[in-house]
Amino acid sequence: MPLQSFGLLPLTVKASGAIAAQRLVDWGGKQAVLNSSTMGVARNAATDGEIVTVDSIGTAIAEAGAAITAGASLSAGADGRLYVLDGVTYTQIAAVSLPGASAAAAGDMLEVFILH
């Protein structure tokens, strides 16, 4: 089944450094790092100074950093991918995986509901 998303508020920002598509972006226009407060999920890749579209409200297709089950609370990892919130390493909530959306391994894409 193809992935879908419903971004309600896409923002365009100037990238501050390289940003990979489907990775989390912080409020400074950088690819998110571990436990960043995030703006949303990048729709496209961008290099430093380029424009990136970030889904900030609604759902988005995002890249998993590890296995994720449906309904899991998610946090940014050091690579901007999503990881399951565990209260120890991953502590800042960024999104929730939707019902029926899961990832078997790092690099898998899944639909998430964006949270701030």
Phi and psi in degrees as a GROMACS rama.xvg file:
@    title "Ramachandran Plot"
@    xaxis  label "Phi"
@    yaxis  label "Psi"
@TYPE xy
-69.3364  150.196  PRO-2
-79.1664  149.771  LEU-3
-136.631  164.569  GLN-4
-150.592  164.536  SER-5
-138.299  82.5386  PHE-6
-79.9595  122.078  GLY-7
-91.6341  -25.3431  LEU-8
-139.723  83.4491  LEU-9
-77.9976  129.916  PRO-10
-110.061  142.676  LEU-11
-105.745  128.307  THR-12
-135.296  156.46  VAL-13
-82.5105  123.93  LYS-14
-67.4714  134.471  ALA-15
-107.677  83.7433  SER-16
101.273  175.224  GLY-17
-73.6053  139.445  ALA-18
-131.085  127.233  ILE-19
-85.7106  146.55  ALA-20
-61.5659  146.021  ALA-21
66.4577  20.2173  GLN-22
-108.498  159.018  ARG-23
-71.4315  145.963  LEU-24
-122.538  136.811  VAL-25
-88.3283  177.072  ASP-26
-70.392  -12.0393  TRP-27
-91.9916  3.64272  GLY-28
81.3026  17.6696  GLY-29
-105.045  155.106  LYS-30
-62.025  132.507  GLN-31
-60.5581  151.199  ALA-32
-119.449  -179.754  VAL-33
-45.6009  120.93  LEU-34
60.7739  25.6656  ASN-35
-63.2233  150.868  SER-36
-79.545  121.409  SER-37
-109.083  148.802  THR-38
-82.4161  -36.5542  MET-39
160.969  -153.362  GLY-40
-116.153  131.457  VAL-41
-69.9971  130.018  ALA-42
-79.6488  -30.5221  ARG-43
-134.287  159.912  ASN-44
-79.0339  152.808  ALA-45
-151.236  147.755  ALA-46
-98.4865  172.449  THR-47
-52.4485  126.291  ASP-48
90.3332  -14.1597  GLY-49
-80.4497  162.799  GLU-50
-87.1658  135.406  ILE-51
-124.385  138.636  VAL-52
-94.4105  127.538  THR-53
-119.096  120.632  VAL-54
-74.3468  117.273  ASP-55
-109.596  -19.8996  SER-56
-138.129  141.378  ILE-57
106.374  -147.05  GLY-58
-113.09  159.181  THR-59
-149.442  159.247  ALA-60
-91.0538  124.397  ILE-61
-130.602  159.386  ALA-62
-94.9875  129.014  GLU-63
-79.6904  146.137  ALA-64
-97.7092  -9.83092  GLY-65
-165.104  -179.273  ALA-66
-61.2937  138.611  ALA-67
-137.155  134.501  ILE-68
-95.8043  160.309  THR-69
-61.3992  139.715  ALA-70
80.5864  8.00023  GLY-71
-79.9603  142.246  ALA-72
-78.112  135.731  SER-73
-124.961  151.908  LEU-74
-132.961  160.681  SER-75
-77.518  137.501  ALA-76
-97.3674  177.579  GLY-77
-60.5541  -21.6814  ALA-78
-100.79  8.0348  ASP-79
80.5198  -2.54794  GLY-80
-81.448  170.151  ARG-81
-94.5241  139.083  LEU-82
-133.614  153.496  TYR-83
-67.4619  128.767  VAL-84
-61.1811  123.698  LEU-85
-122.71  -3.79878  ASP-86
77.7212  -1.92263  GLY-87
-118.149  -70.6044  VAL-88
-84.5914  -45.6868  THR-89
-107.012  107.308  TYR-90
-122.553  -14.4527  THR-91
-105.69  112.322  GLN-92
-69.1856  136.144  ILE-93
-124.235  -26.93  ALA-94
-165.681  171.018  ALA-95
-132.108  134.034  VAL-96
-72.1631  138.489  SER-97
-75.0061  158.553  LEU-98
-56.5729  132.208  PRO-99
84.6438  -6.11821  GLY-100
-103.009  121.526  ALA-101
-146.678  166.916  SER-102
-131.558  134.751  ALA-103
-83.469  -26.8508  ALA-104
-160.334  170.909  ALA-105
-56.2029  138.96  ALA-106
94.8787  -16.8466  GLY-107
-70.176  149.661  ASP-108
-102.923  145.982  MET-109
-150.82  158.534  LEU-110
-87.2254  132.849  GLU-111
-129.939  154.54  VAL-112
-95.9448  123.434  PHE-113
-78.3301  132.087  ILE-114
-123.733  156.471  LEU-115
